[in-house]
C-alpha cells in the first residue's frame, strides 16, 4: 500500500532537489511532459519545493514511500516508460548488480510544470 504523507510526517531529506532528475534522457522526458514522477532510494524534495530543469520550473506535489512490488503500468508511465519491465530494465542498467526486490522501498516524487 502506498503511504501519502504531508511534510510534517516525512523524514529528513537525504539529498537536494537539484539531484532529483539528472539523467539527460529523463530531463528530456520531463520537459516533454512524458515524465511526471521519479523514484529514488532517498527523499530529495519536500512537497511544494520547485525543481528547475533547463530554465523550466516544476513543483513537487506529492512525496511518499512505495515498495517496488507495488509498481503498476500507470506508475511506469509516470516515469516515462510504457511498462514496469521497461522501467525495471532502465533502473537496473544504472545500478549493475543491484537486485530488484519487490519489498524494497523507494521515495516517489510526483511533480508538474509551474504555470507561467
PABA-879259 format. One record per atom (N, C-alpha, C, O): residue in one letter; y, x, z. Coordinates in steps of 0.1 Angstrom, whole numbers, padded with zeros to 4 digits, always signed. Atoms other than C-alpha are relative to their C-alpha. Last residue first. Layout:
N
AYXZ...
REM end
This chain:
116
X-0013-0006+0000X+0308+0036-0160X+0011-0010+0000X+0023-0007+0000X-0009+0006+0010X+0276+0022-0148X+0014+0006+0000X+0019+0009+0011X-0012+0005-0007X+0255+0047-0128X+0009-0006-0012X+0012+0001-0021X-0014-0005+0004X+0222+0051-0145X+0011-0006+0007X+0010-0018+0010X-0005+0006+0012X+0191+0041-0125X+0013+0006-0004X+0020+0013+0005X-0014-0001+0002X+0169+0057-0099X+0004-0008-0013X-0005-0012-0021X-0004+0009+0011X+0135+0054-0082X+0015+0001-0002X+0023+0000+0008X-0015+0002+0001X+0124+0083-0060X+0003-0008-0013X+0001-0003-0024X-0005+0006+0012X+0087+0082-0050X+0015-0001+0001X+0020-0006+0011X-0012+0008-0002X+0075+0106-0024X+0005-0005-0013X+0007+0003-0023X-0012-0006+0006X+0039+0117-0026X+0012-0008+0003X+0011-0020+0008X-0013+0008+0000X+0008+0110-0006X+0011+0008-0006X+0012+0020-0004X-0011-0009-0002X-0027+0125-0013X+0013-0009-0002X+0014-0017-0011X-0006+0002-0013X-0054+0098-0008X+0013+0008+0002X+0020+0006+0012X-0005+0013-0001X-0063+0097-0045X+0007-0003+0013X+0017-0011+0014X+0007+0007-0011X-0067+0135-0046X+0006-0014+0002X+0018-0015+0005X-0006+0014+0000X-0059+0151-0079X-0007-0008+0010X-0018-0013+0008X+0008+0012+0002X-0068+0187-0072X+0008-0012+0000X+0019-0013+0006X-0002+0010-0010X-0044+0216-0078X-0009-0012-0002X-0010-0017-0014X+0008-0001-0012X-0059+0244-0097X+0002-0010+0010X-0006-0011+0020X+0013-0004+0003X-0030+0247-0122X-0009+0001+0013X-0004+0008+0023X+0006-0005-0013X+0001+0228-0109X-0015+0004-0002X-0024-0003+0003X-0010-0007-0007X+0023+0221-0139X-0005+0007+0012X+0001+0017+0018X-0004-0011+0008X-0006+0211-0161X+0011+0009+0006X+0012+0021+0003X+0010-0011-0003X-0019+0190-0132X+0003+0012-0009X-0001+0023-0006X-0002-0006-0014X+0013+0169-0133X-0010+0012+0002X-0005+0022+0007X-0012-0007+0000X+0010+0163-0171X+0003+0007+0013X+0006+0019+0014X+0001-0012+0008X-0026+0154-0170X+0012+0009+0000X+0012+0021+0001X+0008-0009-0008X-0020+0129-0142X-0002+0014-0007X+0000+0024-0001X-0009-0005-0011X+0009+0113-0161X-0008+0010+0008X-0003+0021+0011X-0010-0009+0006X-0013+0110-0192X+0009+0006+0010X+0012+0018+0010X+0008-0012+0004X-0042+0095-0171X+0010+0010-0007X+0009+0022-0004X+0002-0008-0012X-0018+0070-0155X-0007+0014-0003X-0003+0024+0002X+0011+0003-0009X-0009+0057-0189X+0000+0009+0012X+0006+0020+0012X+0006+0013+0003X+0020+0054-0213X-0011-0004+0009X-0014-0016+0012X+0013-0001+0006X+0042+0081-0197X-0006-0013-0003X-0003-0023+0003X-0002-0003+0014X+0079+0082-0189X-0013+0003-0007X-0013+0009-0018X-0001-0014+0001X+0076+0083-0151X+0001+0005-0014X+0003+0017-0017X-0013-0004-0007X+0085+0046-0148X+0001+0016-0001X+0013+0020-0002X-0011+0003+0009X+0057+0041-0174X+0014+0004+0006X+0023+0008-0001X+0000-0010+0011X+0032+0058-0152X+0012-0002-0009X+0018+0008-0014X-0005-0012-0006X+0042+0035-0123X+0001+0011-0010X+0010+0019-0011X-0015+0002-0001X+0037+0005-0146X+0006+0012+0007X+0017+0016+0003X-0006-0003+0013X+0002+0019-0155X+0015-0002+0000X+0023+0006-0006X+0004+0010+0010X-0006+0019-0118X+0006+0004-0013X+0014+0014-0014X-0007+0000+0013X-0006+0046-0092X-0005-0010-0010X-0017-0011-0011X-0007+0013+0002X-0021+0036-0058X+0008-0001-0014X+0013-0012-0017X+0009+0010+0004X-0046+0065-0059X+0006-0014-0002X-0001-0023-0007X+0003-0001+0014X-0018+0089-0058X-0009-0010-0005X-0008-0014-0017X+0012-0008+0002X-0007+0076-0024X-0003+0001-0015X+0000-0009-0023X+0010+0007+0007X+0029+0064-0021X-0012+0009-0002X-0010+0021-0004X+0013-0008+0001X+0058+0072+0001X-0011-0008-0007X-0011-0021-0005X+0011+0004-0008X+0092+0056-0005X-0012+0009-0002X-0013+0016-0012X+0007-0012-0004X+0127+0062-0018X-0011-0005+0009X-0009-0011+0019X+0011+0002-0009X+0145+0034-0037X-0006+0014+0002X-0007+0022-0007X+0000+0013-0005X+0179+0031-0055X-0012-0002+0010X-0010-0010+0020X+0013+0002-0006X+0188+0067-0063X+0000-0014+0007X+0008-0016+0016X+0000+0003-0015X+0219+0066-0084X-0014-0003+0004X-0021-0010-0003X+0011+0009-0003X+0220+0084-0118X+0000-0002+0015X+0000+0008+0022X+0004+0002-0013X+0251+0102-0132X-0011-0011+0001X-0011-0021-0006X+0002+0014-0003X+0255+0116-0166X-0005-0002+0014X-0014+0006+0018X-0012+0008-0001X+0271+0150-0171X-0001-0015+0002X+0009-0022+0003X-0008-0001+0012X+0240+0167-0184X+0012-0009+0000X+0015-0015-0010X+0007-0008+0011X+0220+0154-0155X+0008+0000-0012X+0012-0011-0018X-0007-0002+0013X+0238+0143-0123X-0008+0009-0009X-0012+0020-0006X+0005-0012+0008X+0219+0129-0094X+0008+0000-0013X+0009-0010-0019X-0002-0001+0014X+0237+0105-0070X-0005+0013-0006X-0002+0024+0000X-0004-0014+0004X+0226+0096-0035X+0000+0000-0015X-0007-0007-0022X-0015+0000+0002X+0225+0058-0027X+0005+0014-0005X+0016+0015-0009X-0004+0012+0007X+0190+0060-0011X+0015+0001-0002X+0022+0003+0008X-0002+0012-0008X+0185+0096+0001X+0003-0012-0010X+0008-0010-0021X-0013+0008+0001X+0171+0123-0021X+0000-0011+0010X-0011-0016+0014X-0011-0007+0006X+0145+0151-0024X+0013-0007+0001X+0024-0001-0002X-0011+0010+0002X+0117+0139-0002X+0012+0008-0004X+0017+0017+0004X-0009+0001-0011X+0086+0161-0006X+0011-0010-0003X+0011-0016-0014X+0008-0001-0012X+0055+0162-0028X+0009+0001+0013X+0004+0001+0024X+0000-0014-0005X+0075+0148-0056X-0008+0000+0013X-0011-0010+0019X+0008-0002-0012X+0073+0116-0077X-0001+0015+0004X-0003+0023-0005X+0007-0012+0000X+0100+0107-0102X-0007+0001+0014X-0002-0003+0024X+0005-0004-0014X+0114+0074-0112X-0007+0014-0002X-0011+0018-0012X-0008+0006-0010X+0133+0058-0141X-0004+0003+0014X+0001-0002+0024X+0005-0004-0014X+0120+0078-0170X+0010-0005+0010X+0022-0002+0010X+0014+0002+0000X+0124+0063-0206X-0007+0004+0014X-0018+0002+0016X+0004+0012-0007X+0161+0057-0203X-0015-0003+0001X-0019-0014+0004X+0003+0010+0011X+0170+0083-0230X-0004-0013+0007X-0007-0023+0000X-0012+0003+0008X+0188+0105-0204X-0003-0011-0010X+0007-0018-0014X-0010+0007-0009X+0158+0102-0180X+0012-0004-0008X+0017-0015-0008X+0005+0014-0002X+0133+0111-0208X+0010-0008+0009X+0012-0020+0006X-0002+0008+0012X+0155+0141-0218X-0005-0014+0001X+0001-0024-0003X-0014+0002+0001X+0156+0154-0182X+0003-0009-0013X+0010-0019-0012X-0003+0011-0009X+0118+0150-0181X+0015-0004+0000X+0018-0016+0001X+0006+0013+0007X+0113+0171-0212X+0003-0012+0009X+0006-0023+0004X-0008+0004+0011X+0137+0198-0197X-0005-0013-0007X+0003-0022-0011X+0007-0003+0012X+0118+0199-0164X+0008-0005-0012X+0011-0017-0012X-0005-0013+0006X+0144+0198-0136X-0007+0004-0013X-0002+0013-0020X+0004+0000+0014X+0144+0163-0121X+0005+0013-0006X+0017+0014-0008X+0009+0012+0002X+0146+0162-0083X-0006-0001-0014X-0018-0003-0015X+0014-0005+0004X+0159+0198-0078X-0009-0012-0003X-0021-0010-0006X-0001-0008+0012X+0196+0188-0077X-0013+0005-0005X-0014+0010-0017X+0001+0009+0012X+0187+0161-0052X+0001+0008-0013X-0004+0003-0023X-0012+0007+0004X+0180+0187-0025X-0001-0007-0013X-0010-0004-0021X-0007-0007+0011X+0148+0196-0008X+0012-0007-0004X+0016-0017+0003X+0007-0013+0000X+0126+0187+0022X+0006+0008-0011X+0003+0020-0012X+0002-0005+0014X+0148+0157+0031X-0006+0014+0001X-0003+0021+0010X-0010-0008+0007X+0145+0145+0067X-0005+0005-0014X-0016+0006-0017X-0001-0014-0006X+0121+0117+0075X+0010+0008-0007X+0015+0004-0018X+0005-0011+0008X+0130+0082+0063X+0000+0013+0008X+0010+0016+0015X+0014-0002-0003X+0134+0053+0088X-0006+0012-0007X-0017+0016-0005X+0001-0003-0014X+0173+0053+0088X-0015+0003+0004X-0017+0010+0014X-0004-0014-0004X+0174+0057+0051X-0002+0003+0014X-0006+0014+0018X-0014-0003+0002X+0155+0024+0044X+0003+0014+0006X-0005+0020+0012X-0007-0002-0013X+0118+0023+0039X+0015+0001-0003X+0019+0005-0014X-0014-0001+0003X+0095+0010+0012X+0007+0001+0013X+0005-0007+0022X-0009+0002-0011X+0059+0018+0020X+0014+0002-0004X+0019+0013-0007X-0013-0007+0001X+0035+0012-0008X+0009-0003+0012X+0009-0014+0017X-0012+0008+0000X+0000+0000+0000X+0012+0009+0000X+0013+0019+0007
REM end
